Each structure stands twice: as structure tokens, then as C-alpha cells.
Amino acid sequence: MNHCAGFCFSRGRSLPGIVLALAFSFSPRLSAAVIGTNPPAPPLTRQRIATLPAAQQAVWTEYLKRSERQRQADQSFLRVEMRNHGIKIPVAPPSGNSARSIPLNYPQPWYGSNEAIRLAGIIVSFQTPAGGWSKNLNLAKQARAPGESFAPDNDSRLPGKKDFDSPPAGHWDYVGTFDNNATVTELRFLAKVIAAGGTNQVKPFVTSFERGLDYIFAAQYPNGGWPQVWPLQGGYHDAITYNDDAMINILNLLREVATGTNDFAFVPEKTRRLAAASLQRGFACVLACQIIEDGHATVWCQQHDALTLQPVSARNYEMPSEVSSESAKIMMFLMAQPHPGPEIIKSVNAAAVWFEKTRISDMAFKVVPGAGHRLVSAPGHGPIWARYYQIGADRPIFGDRDKTIHDHLNEISDERRNGYAWFTAAPQTALDRYAGWKQHLSE
């Protein structure tokens, strides 16, 4: 285990020979009870790739070059389109919740309707040249027009000094992402329309779907993980992203594509094989990212460094840590595999032990009149789990927009305390399922 003053975390299983010493910058505990400062997540760069063993450098260098070429191609497409139509400033697309504007739970016949075909056409029009989609788009309103951006304004709502979420140059932000269910949701909808429609009618949607799968294949790291944004955007967006279930959403999609189940019977066998291979690399990455604490596996972080698989930060208030909600989803994903091998069984068992160890009973995270959200005594309530736990100590921790890290919820700003899901009951669902899963394995 690595040791550091006040805050530390164990290294997870990492690529051979790669070690990245990251730790919270510790401040002695005085009056403010600030126990650390959140460090920025390192992006994927040539300089960092050069520190890898020689045998590993070529594949990572080629990945980075491919990302840069695709980013340039995406930006060039929009510039040329604007020039051809005499547009000086890109038109902002309608903003909204992309996932909510795309229905995935309507009766199957509806996906062959004119309304579904119309919506599929809008979705195709906003597909980036790379093959993905942005987030926070209203995809139910109208098709993309020439010169219109592929992404709405995705800048941070309350940016601070040297904010980890500062937009890149040119505000080319989240143009192709898996965040907030983007790209996976669009592909699932297109599959439903394809499955319900006639061959000629859905041909453009099949092409778009295939481009979307190619986007997923291209974005996958050599070690099997996926960044939050591709082409790469830099900062924490380059990290392997479990936050908001991004990577698990991709893996669930690939599993269905690989088996041709549900709406994916139309997918050719060759593509299914590609999906199956991508899925297996993703599995290996998930298992390799599981955090090791004093020789024992625990759970996962929201983000893991692309090269070292170390836990890393995201936004200013999202620190390297053991996370409960995303880890519960990962645990359920692993339990859903039809023939789990020893590695999966070991991983799931370890996560269950950690969840039992860190559960919080007789407490509730609720609105207190005149005081906002608070963690309060509530006999009989629970269990609940904090969103973040300090690696190596398993104690709840809380971050603020100024990058400070606290060990008590009430010490962070009102804005963050009231504007974030600091506690969750999601692990209980995983534990409930775990009981039946263990019983099934023993039969």
C-alpha cells in the first residue's frame, strides 16, 4: 500500500511496470477540518506514453494519433459546412436531456411509426463525423441544419479558478461522448426502429448504427477501457469512466450486440464478433481497475487513469475514492454474466464484503427545513452509503467546488451540499441480488 500524509489510496491492478504516484495534497487539520485538496487527473499525452515499457508505446501512440486526426476531421467538417453556407458563427442546437427525448420503453410496434422514423432521422442528423453523439441535446425538436453545432453549450455552470471542467480551446466540448447515456441511447433507439421497419425504409438508420458501433470500437483504449469523451478532450475526460455508468452502458450494449439478442438480430455476424472481442477487453479492464486495499479487493472509483488504472479525480468536488453507486452497478453487471469464471466470482464477493462493511444505518440524507440537505439521525432508516469513501480508511468524504476535501457533509458549501447526490441506497439492490446469485452458484 502507498502511504501519504492524511490521505492515501492503494494501487489497483495496473499495467506491468507502470506506477503513478498520485495522492491528495494534505493540509493539517485546523479549524476548517479540510483534510485534503483534490488533484487534477492527468490527460493522455505523448509524454506520459513515453514512460511506458517500449513494447506498449506503439499501440498507445497510434491511439492518440487516431484521436487527434478524428478531432481535426470533425472540426474541419463543421468549418467547411459553415463556409459553404456563409455562416460565421456556429448555430447553437436546441438543448435538453438527450436520453429523455429518446423513448426506449414504448410498445414495440410504435418504433415502426412515422413519429419514430422522424425521431430517428433527427438522431442521425446530429451524429458527429466520428460517429458518436453529444449530450444535453433536445433530439425531439428538429433535424440538424448546416452550420449547426453537434453539441449545445456544455460548459461548467459555476466555473472556478483553474477549474477541472474548464472548456478546451474553442469550446469544442463533449462533441461525441458516453456521458449522460449519450451515444448508447441513440444506438439503442436506432436498433429498435431498424427491428420494427422495412429494409429500404431503415437503410439510413442501419448505416448510422454501424457508424456508431465503429465509434465505440475506435474509442476503446488498448487496455479495454473507454474515455468519457472521444475524440479525446483532455483532463479527466480522458480517464476510463465508470461515472454515471458510462462504461457499463457500453458493455451492456456490446453484450446484446454480440449475442444478437433483443433488438440486435439484424447485426451481421462479423460485427457481432467484433463486439464480442471488444466486450472481453472491457471485462478485463473492469476487473483490473478494482481497487486493492491492503491486499484485498474493494470496489471502484468513478474514473481510473487510462494508463495506470489508478483512481483519479473528475470535477473539482469528485476526488479519487471508492465510490458506492457506480460500484453497485458494476457489481450487478458482473453478476449478470451467464457463466462467471473465478475472477468474476472473486471480484463480486470482494465488492459485497466492502458494501457490508461501509453501510450506514439509522441515518438519512434529507431536507431539513431552513437548513437544506443534511445527514440526520433516523432510527430504523437505511441502510445508505456515502457516494465517496477514502481509500485506505473507508470513511465517507465530501468535496467542494474549491477542490477542498472534507470528512463531514455539513462543512462543504450550501451549493454543493444541496446540489449533489452525496448518499445512495443503490448498493442494497446489488446486495439483494447477490444473495440469490451466491445461492445459484452453489446449486
Secondary structure, DSSP 8 states (H G I E B T S, - for coil): ----SS------S-STT-------B-----SS-EEEE--------HHHHTTS-HHHHHHHHHHHHHHHHHHHHHHHHHHHHHHHTT-SS-B---BS-TTTTS-SSS-GGGGGSHHHHHHHHHHHHT--TTS---SSB-TTS----TTB-SS-----SS--TT-TT---GGG--SSSB-GGGTTHHHHHHHHHHHHHS-TTTTHHHHHHHHHHHHHHHHHS-TTS---SBSS--SGGGGSEE-GGGHHHHHHHHHHHHHHT-TT-TTS-HHHHHHHHHHHHHHHHHHHHHS-EETTEE--B-SEE-TTT--EE--STT--SSEESHHHHHHHHHHHT-SS--HHHHHHHHHHHHHHHHH-B-SEEEEEETTTEEEEEE-TT---BEESEE-TTT--B-EE-TTSEEESSGGGS-HHHHHSS--EE-HHHHHHHHHHHHHHHHH-
